[in-house]
């Protein structure tokens, strides 16, 4: 799996001209990593890596379908050591403001359906059901972290060190905890782009549609302003949703002036979308870089 994600990374690291990696640490805190040249390749690689993961595993595809499922899965896997309860899951998810109590319960049942968690036992005092995080879930999340760090390594080569420690349970747990903290603490920064989050991130398969559009071209700007070929029926089959659903996502994006048809089979991002996605991905990758730096500090101390 790692080979499919890192193909071409070494060549990219050699050809991208960047300031010292140290410069990225304050930039990550200022949400300015998108101002560096390597951001273009790193952001595009992250989008492409996540598509690869979804297409290689239907269970992973299920938890990547929308932000609610992803956040609930992220919170659940962080409880690998002590076990998952609905009460703890709801408390963690509440930090993001994405899931109602009912939705958190539904996602937990979905994780059980996928075989990612199993009933562990009943707590005597409260009767709350404990769920055990299965190794298949942990491995799936390790692959997701690998997809992230393989892209972030292009921004700062030091992040590549983490790829050699993902099998270490203590490091894995630290990364998961930090990933939650950084994303939860930065929800406001990510919510500055409500149309992107509502149309793409929060809708089933919306993120996958967006990643397809963002990763199609490999030019020197991100996002690319070039037309992208798109057939709703083909995309629906690829992402395991209905053609009607894909059309609804596209129509909503067009109505919000984020996308525009240039002919019957090609879409382009509008100037508004190009500017917003540039900043949106910069904010997300800044959060993820801070997680990487936090974990690197643990390794170095």
Phi, psi and omega in degrees: 000316182299324181301321181291334181275328187260003179305124179087355183295317182300315179298320180295318180298325182286325187269342181279129178265124184223159168291175178306139178306331180301329182296339183286337183296306176294328179297323180296324180285338179262007183058039184244014182296337180288355180273354179265150186302321184291345181302322183302309182289323181294315181295317180294322179293321178298314179301316181293319180300318181292327175295319179300314180300315181298322184280341181271344185211116182295329178293315176299318177305321180296319182277347176267001189298323178208169185297323181299312179297318182296313181296317180297320178295318179300317179293320182294315183291337177291345179261027182307318187284314187264349182094157185258135168235156181298322181299313180292322180297315179297321181296317179292315181296331181298335179297336182263345180065026185257333188236136170283169178300320180294322180291322178299318178297318181295319180292322177299317177295325177295318178297323176293319177300321180288349184083015181276335174225151176231155176295129183260324181162177180255132174285127188299317186292309186260341183079007180292138179283132174262136177245138178266132176282122183280154178303329179295325178292314179300317180295319178298321181287326175300319179295324177295318177294323177298319178298321179291308187290331175296325176284316182293335178300333178289332176281316182217108184303339179297334180296335178301336178299328181292332180298334180275357184237009183292339178279348178282116184301321181294319178291318178302313180297321180294320178297314181299316180296317180292323178301317178296312183300313184293315181292320180293319180292339184250019181303321182297321179296320180287332181280003176289354183236067188298325181292321178295316182291318183288321185276319185255303191292321185270351181264146177303126179070000180297318178296325180291321176299315180297316179297323176299312181297321184284330186263357187294311182265155180235047179271191191264012175231154178223129351290159178285139177275001184284152176298142179244127177293134182211122174247112184305323182292317179294318180294323179298316178294320180296322185258007173061043173226178181277156176298322178301319180296316178299317179297323178296318178299312181295318180296322178295319179294322178293317180297329180273006180063039175256329179231158177210135174286132175261336171201192187296334185235012183225137177244153170229155170285141175283164175306322178299314181294318181302315180292315183292319181291326176301313180286322181298313178292327176297319179294315181297315183288334173296317177301314183291325177294322178297322174300316180298316181294321178300317181288323177298323176300319179296321180292326185277344183257000000 
